[in-house]
Amino acid sequence: MPKQVVSTAVLKCSQGLSPSSLVVLPVDRTFVEKKPAATIMDHVPMVNILPFGLCNSSANPAVIAATAAASGVHTPAPCIPVVPAPWTPGGVTVTIGKKIALDDRSKCFCTWAGTISVTSPAQTSDNIP
């Protein structure tokens, strides 16, 4: 069964070179193990989804510029996630404040060709049926 995701969950991006953390603001939330539970709407870059160190995507304009500056040698650049859509699919059987709960099987997608996933939900007690 998938696990409910909460604040401080560990995230990874297929194009990022470092893990990141999920930040869930404690506004109108359910708490699991004293941490705010996430919903699929917790996808805002630099608020909910923090940078993944360096970005390795050839689709990222910063990587393109760094590569051009290095005479064509592929050069990663600082990650600034661009996540225009919510996590999908979420734990469709559970809602938090009328929003679908986020489970550890969900993914979201960065404009620069990265797939963001949960590697640790930051809690162990709550499953989503």
Secondary structure as UniProt FT lines:
FT   STRAND          3..4
FT   TURN            7..8
FT   STRAND          10..13
FT   TURN            14..15
FT   STRAND          20..22
FT   STRAND          31..32
FT   TURN            33..34
FT   STRAND          35..37
FT   TURN            40..41
FT   TURN            46..48
FT   STRAND          54..55
FT   TURN            58..59
FT   HELIX           61..69
FT   TURN            70..72
FT   STRAND          77..78
FT   STRAND          91..96
FT   TURN            97..98
FT   STRAND          99..101
FT   TURN            104..105
FT   STRAND          107..109
FT   TURN            111..112
FT   STRAND          115..120
//
